[in-house]
């Protein structure tokens, strides 16, 4: 099975100052480059940001997302289009497509000649800024870029200090949520009811209507609050990540806290310090509290304070503002119970259960735990109306997730190493049968099985093989040794060649 490219998108990684705010800047410098030149581009971005030029570039490609749509939107919003010109960029089909779209949008194109290369035919008549030898733009070019982006030379500071709109500003947030509906339906499979409720909550938050019925103080509370419940491995955490990408354009805007680590009063205090630090660093976040039922009751009091006041002061006296955040609590309540006589939890809901019955059972368990077991009815009042119950996924949906995970592997090899991976249909079928030998797993367990039976032996093979960019790896078959180890039979086709000898992860097999 040869899986088509669907692409992906992410902004700058953790630690980049104001990385989310740059996504909201109306005009930025879009950087088009080859992944081979990633280290130079990161230094270039740091240099421009420090000089007051907002930038956007696809630092991490994450497969399976709306890659081209995001690229095109950010090119359309850019004040200037920069091309890092190197031999590898010249050979990149994605760079060529980005240039074509920038021309279609009539963008100002500035080629940055970083390494001597054949000139792109589209850019042959444009002046190339000479940055050979790894040089960075000088003050004259920086001033020009600032002017094209409409940015003042003030460096990187939060939007309130620079007079910039935040990511919730209308109508930009409306457009992102409309586009995000497709992202959810592509990534969170088989959960139409849950996705619809999540999107409704985001729309309320975008309009500033979350909790508006409670009157004064609504603008100080978190933009949206969600309690995601239901069986494990059904897309709850993935939904939180999709919220972050939809609203803020970046997976790293989703920060996750396991409330299993908040089981004592001392743990709550240190955990809240980390929470406040995260919000002080970046107020526009999706904050996930996983397994909320395991948290100490004092944590629930602090959570109620966040939901009511939108602010929290930690043990050091540092105050965090949650009014631009989305708060997501995740729980397994109502799906299983601990059996003291056995090692495995006893299920309380089953896949064949009708959804209304599943939802009623989970909702009853949530109300009983929060309202009675830990005695926090006020918290229940804040969360009950925002409860979203995920349902069991069918075998067809799990198979679609399986294909999506295989596609992610294909894209990662292509994006990181320029290597094409092809799985023959019979090989993919054999892998699916192996992953479902003990019944259809949930999405989380399925990912572990794919890693064990495909990714690990594939990594083993790549360490043994010489696979320069342009190579094709064809997985023609797999077998399992008595000890459970997976052996892949791989044909390697080097760039420009028809066929190479087959290779297995355990030995070289002569033709």
Secondary structure, 3 states (H helix, E strand, C coil): CCCCCCCECCCCCCCCCCHHHHHHCCCCEEEECCHHHHHHHHHHHHHHHHCCCCEECCCCCCECCCHHHHHHHHHHHCCEEEEEECHHHHCCHHHHHHHHHHHHCCCCEEEEECCCCCCCHHHCCCCEEECCCCCCCCHHHHHHHHHHHCCCCCCCCCHHHHCCCCCCCCCHHHHHHHHHHHHHHHHCCCCHHHHHHHHHHHHHHHCCCCCHHHCCCHHHCCCEEEEEEECCCCCHHHHHHHHHHHHHCCHHHEEEEEHHHCCCHHHHHHHHHHHHHHHHHCCCCEEEEECHHHCCHHHHHHHHHHHHHCEEECCCCCEEECCCCEEEEECCCCCEECCCCCCCCEECCCCCCCHHHHHHHHHHHHHHHHHHHCCCHHHHHHHHCCEEEECCCCHHHHHHHHHHHHHHHHHHHHHHHCCEEEECHHHHHHHHHHHCCCCCCCHHHHHHHHHHHHHHHHHHHHHHCCCCCCCEEEEEEEEECCCCCEEEEEEEECCCCCCCCEEECCCECCC
